[in-house]
Amino acid sequence: MFEDFLSPISSEFQVPYRYTVQFTKGIFHLTNPSLRNFLISEQKEGAIKKALVVLDEGLTLHYPNLMTEIKTYFQGFDSVVQLTGNIMVIPGGEECKNNPILWESLVEAVDTYGIDRHSYIVAIGGGAILDLVGYVAAVSHRGIRLIRIPTTVLSQNDSGVGVKNSINHQGKKNFLGTFAPPVAVFNDLQFLESLDDRDWRSGMAEAIKVSLIKDKDFFHWIESNGYFLQSRNLEKMSYLIHRCAELHIDHIANGDPFEFGSSRPLDFGHWAAHKLEYLTKFSLRHGEAVAIGMALDTVYSYQKDFLPKEDKDRILSLLKKLGFVIYHPELSANAKENLYLGLQEFREHLGGRLTITLLAGIGEPREIHEIDLKILAQSVDFLETYV
Amino acid sequence: MFEDFLSPISSEFQVPYRYTVQFTKGIFHLTNPSLRNFLISEQKEGAIKKALVVLDEGLTLHYPNLMTEIKTYFQGFDSVVQLTGNIMVIPGGEECKNNPILWESLVEAVDTYGIDRHSYIVAIGGGAILDLVGYVAAVSHRGIRLIRIPTTVLSQNDSGVGVKNSINHQGKKNFLGTFAPPVAVFNDLQFLESLDDRDWRSGMAEAIKVSLIKDKDFFHWIESNGYFLQSRNLEKMSYLIHRCAELHIDHIANGDPFEFGSSRPLDFGHWAAHKLEYLTKFSLRHGEAVAIGMALDTVYSYQKDFLPKEDKDRILSLLKKLGFVIYHPELSANAKENLYLGLQEFREHLGGRLTITLLAGIGEPREIHEIDLKILAQSVDFLETYV
């Protein structure tokens, strides 16, 4: 048969990515060179680039002059990059990822303002806004250059410095999304002052998570600085964010950036957290749910005899010291059916074999592939009565 | 200031991709090992994978037993991969990329059938269906493994073996989409028999394009085999598809796969083609529009003294020999305003500086950055009267 002579054609290539996370304060102060220098460094002959700025509504309430500052800042180099007519102000928080009209209006803005693949979308806000705007940028014209300016602890140390985006769909968190690295990230520490106590605190959950599975010394540092962290010391928080972001980026760059493989060990404490967020209709912040999820997996690791008692105690004690509540009534109410369903959904979202990260010690992850529901229920009981 | 001590964090990595395009006939015949062997080679312990098959409606009319064949084929190895309950049958052609309800129903199927990141979506059909289904696969759960079974000349030699997907949005072709390589492609030559003459012919346009900018010898081969190709010789067509696919894949793998740079030299003849497709409300097939676009850019190249007369004549003559019409009244009607608008949109979609590929000879591309509208109008006039 003649098709035997048509040999298979192999396509094999690597796609290179590179971006830098810079730390700064007051990024839109006229004298702050960070963003301006980046944009000028990217200048190419032949075309002035455009930038569409999308801003978290909450920030405009806290910083009434912010929009004017942004416009004035960009005027300083409008021969290189021009701001589109309007800055888009959208409501932040998880709810924005549930809103198809918001998504549509952002895509429409890309069209209206003629934002092309070499122009920029600049997203300023918390993790939810960065996820939503990142997804719009990733799929419009098959990918517009995204600059992230995360403004919360959580987005500065975790989601905002990584490579993912998403929106919720079909009632499932992050059902639609892509892997699409930004071209640059600017962590502006000044914005952290605008956070309420809950957001300040809950962002630390990812730092504890990454310390537990990657860096024992970092866990010790967090322990030693617990008082400063919970009393809103910006210098200590900045170090926590920097180290957490560094570990997160190291994990991405030296691992499996687009998660083609089956395990995702960074997701310690997350399977129950995702489910709890839904069960509580997002009245729990992501970090608050992760703290509970970590407490649960910590106790489960102890009950399974993986984790020594003193490590379990230190972890629970640190969570409480930082002000986290480590139990929620929905855990008991749903210990059997719904938590198990959460496991199934978690497996489905990741795909392939169920892989959960537990702990064999602080800084020592251990992967397992099934959960003993009886011990899980005992762990929930333990947390309910833990003081 | 303490933030000075928070050094920038650099994230740098490469994402590896690998897939093979296999050529076969009768892929769902029980004795055909291609697809089965691929799926078995990917088997991992711990989970049976699922496959959601999406099928071009036109094929079910031409091959009434196809759905049964597919089901029977998969039954042969259902301990490895299980077909989801229903094969989804959807209408093909460009119209399917305009239909948000179709898009939504595919995303819903991913959810309903619990297709995870390690399961498969198998898309069987022409370029439009592959684009639509590929986009659904790319953004559901941040990317489900996509197997493409292209069934037209055009999709087998070009879009179906490449790395893009898209849907139309806001009245703009391919406005939403991503770069997302498939995990495997199977070109089943038997499906080509189902094509009507227009689709058989129009698919050759991309082969002529790639020969003109990449491979003079291939152009000569097409010239020498023009009679066989236009009289539907399957063996010659198979060679044309194989060589075109090979050149296309080589361009992707050894170039800039996700098009981060500014030029896209494979798009010879395409800027006018995209606009013509819209102006004719898609009554022109993509390949038919590309043939006109190539004729226009060929004559323009000649009028600008880039391209020798004999090369211009050979190109136009080959297009006509294969049965292409190389002029459309919409060209004259819109020579000034709308074609110019097309150029702007083309630039916007690619982003950055306008870069158009013209010809300095057969197999010799030349990039230019502006179009002389007067000469463009002359080129249109030339084509109108060309016999």
Boltz contact constraints between the chains, C-beta under 6 A:
constraints:
  - contact:
      token1: [A, 2]
      token2: [B, 235]
      max_distance: 6.0
  - contact:
      token1: [A, 3]
      token2: [B, 23]
      max_distance: 6.0
  - contact:
      token1: [A, 3]
      token2: [B, 25]
      max_distance: 6.0
  - contact:
      token1: [A, 3]
      token2: [B, 189]
      max_distance: 6.0
  - contact:
      token1: [A, 6]
      token2: [B, 23]
      max_distance: 6.0
  - contact:
      token1: [A, 6]
      token2: [B, 238]
      max_distance: 6.0
  - contact:
      token1: [A, 6]
      token2: [B, 242]
      max_distance: 6.0
  - contact:
      token1: [A, 8]
      token2: [B, 20]
      max_distance: 6.0
  - contact:
      token1: [A, 8]
      token2: [B, 22]
      max_distance: 6.0
  - contact:
      token1: [A, 9]
      token2: [B, 21]
      max_distance: 6.0
  - contact:
      token1: [A, 9]
      token2: [B, 245]
      max_distance: 6.0
  - contact:
      token1: [A, 9]
      token2: [B, 246]
      max_distance: 6.0
  - contact:
      token1: [A, 9]
      token2: [B, 249]
      max_distance: 6.0
  - contact:
      token1: [A, 10]
      token2: [B, 20]
      max_distance: 6.0
  - contact:
      token1: [A, 11]
      token2: [B, 19]
      max_distance: 6.0
  - contact:
      token1: [A, 11]
      token2: [B, 249]
      max_distance: 6.0
  - contact:
      token1: [A, 11]
      token2: [B, 253]
      max_distance: 6.0
  - contact:
      token1: [A, 12]
      token2: [B, 18]
      max_distance: 6.0
  - contact:
      token1: [A, 13]
      token2: [B, 17]
      max_distance: 6.0
  - contact:
      token1: [A, 13]
      token2: [B, 253]
      max_distance: 6.0
  - contact:
      token1: [A, 13]
      token2: [B, 257]
      max_distance: 6.0
  - contact:
      token1: [A, 14]
      token2: [B, 14]
      max_distance: 6.0
  - contact:
      token1: [A, 14]
      token2: [B, 16]
      max_distance: 6.0
  - contact:
      token1: [A, 15]
      token2: [B, 15]
      max_distance: 6.0
  - contact:
      token1: [A, 15]
      token2: [B, 257]
      max_distance: 6.0
  - contact:
      token1: [A, 15]
      token2: [B, 258]
      max_distance: 6.0
  - contact:
      token1: [A, 16]
      token2: [B, 14]
      max_distance: 6.0
  - contact:
      token1: [A, 17]
      token2: [B, 13]
      max_distance: 6.0
  - contact:
      token1: [A, 18]
      token2: [B, 12]
      max_distance: 6.0
  - contact:
      token1: [A, 19]
      token2: [B, 11]
      max_distance: 6.0
  - contact:
      token1: [A, 20]
      token2: [B, 8]
      max_distance: 6.0
  - contact:
      token1: [A, 20]
      token2: [B, 10]
      max_distance: 6.0
  - contact:
      token1: [A, 21]
      token2: [B, 9]
      max_distance: 6.0
  - contact:
      token1: [A, 22]
      token2: [B, 8]
      max_distance: 6.0
  - contact:
      token1: [A, 23]
      token2: [B, 3]
      max_distance: 6.0
  - contact:
      token1: [A, 23]
      token2: [B, 6]
      max_distance: 6.0
  - contact:
      token1: [A, 25]
      token2: [B, 3]
      max_distance: 6.0
  - contact:
      token1: [A, 46]
      token2: [B, 353]
      max_distance: 6.0
  - contact:
      token1: [A, 47]
      token2: [B, 352]
      max_distance: 6.0
  - contact:
      token1: [A, 47]
      token2: [B, 353]
      max_distance: 6.0
  - contact:
      token1: [A, 111]
      token2: [B, 170]
      max_distance: 6.0
  - contact:
      token1: [A, 114]
      token2: [B, 348]
      max_distance: 6.0
  - contact:
      token1: [A, 116]
      token2: [B, 348]
      max_distance: 6.0
  - contact:
      token1: [A, 116]
      token2: [B, 351]
      max_distance: 6.0
  - contact:
      token1: [A, 117]
      token2: [B, 351]
      max_distance: 6.0
  - contact:
      token1: [A, 118]
      token2: [B, 351]
      max_distance: 6.0
  - contact:
      token1: [A, 118]
      token2: [B, 352]
      max_distance: 6.0
  - contact:
      token1: [A, 139]
      token2: [B, 176]
      max_distance: 6.0
  - contact:
      token1: [A, 139]
      token2: [B, 178]
      max_distance: 6.0
  - contact:
      token1: [A, 141]
      token2: [B, 349]
      max_distance: 6.0
  - contact:
      token1: [A, 142]
      token2: [B, 177]
      max_distance: 6.0
  - contact:
      token1: [A, 142]
      token2: [B, 178]
      max_distance: 6.0
  - contact:
      token1: [A, 142]
      token2: [B, 179]
      max_distance: 6.0
  - contact:
      token1: [A, 170]
      token2: [B, 111]
      max_distance: 6.0
  - contact:
      token1: [A, 176]
      token2: [B, 139]
      max_distance: 6.0
  - contact:
      token1: [A, 177]
      token2: [B, 142]
      max_distance: 6.0
  - contact:
      token1: [A, 178]
      token2: [B, 139]
      max_distance: 6.0
  - contact:
      token1: [A, 178]
      token2: [B, 142]
      max_distance: 6.0
  - contact:
      token1: [A, 178]
      token2: [B, 178]
      max_distance: 6.0
  - contact:
      token1: [A, 179]
      token2: [B, 142]
      max_distance: 6.0
  - contact:
      token1: [A, 189]
      token2: [B, 3]
      max_distance: 6.0
  - contact:
      token1: [A, 235]
      token2: [B, 2]
      max_distance: 6.0
  - contact:
      token1: [A, 238]
      token2: [B, 6]
      max_distance: 6.0
  - contact:
      token1: [A, 242]
      token2: [B, 6]
      max_distance: 6.0
  - contact:
      token1: [A, 245]
      token2: [B, 9]
      max_distance: 6.0
  - contact:
      token1: [A, 246]
      token2: [B, 9]
      max_distance: 6.0
  - contact:
      token1: [A, 249]
      token2: [B, 9]
      max_distance: 6.0
  - contact:
      token1: [A, 249]
      token2: [B, 11]
      max_distance: 6.0
  - contact:
      token1: [A, 253]
      token2: [B, 11]
      max_distance: 6.0
  - contact:
      token1: [A, 253]
      token2: [B, 13]
      max_distance: 6.0
  - contact:
      token1: [A, 257]
      token2: [B, 13]
      max_distance: 6.0
  - contact:
      token1: [A, 257]
      token2: [B, 15]
      max_distance: 6.0
  - contact:
      token1: [A, 258]
      token2: [B, 15]
      max_distance: 6.0
  - contact:
      token1: [A, 348]
      token2: [B, 114]
      max_distance: 6.0
  - contact:
      token1: [A, 348]
      token2: [B, 116]
      max_distance: 6.0
  - contact:
      token1: [A, 349]
      token2: [B, 141]
      max_distance: 6.0
  - contact:
      token1: [A, 351]
      token2: [B, 116]
      max_distance: 6.0
  - contact:
      token1: [A, 351]
      token2: [B, 117]
      max_distance: 6.0
  - contact:
      token1: [A, 351]
      token2: [B, 118]
      max_distance: 6.0
  - contact:
      token1: [A, 352]
      token2: [B, 47]
      max_distance: 6.0
  - contact:
      token1: [A, 352]
      token2: [B, 118]
      max_distance: 6.0
  - contact:
      token1: [A, 353]
      token2: [B, 46]
      max_distance: 6.0
  - contact:
      token1: [A, 353]
      token2: [B, 47]
      max_distance: 6.0
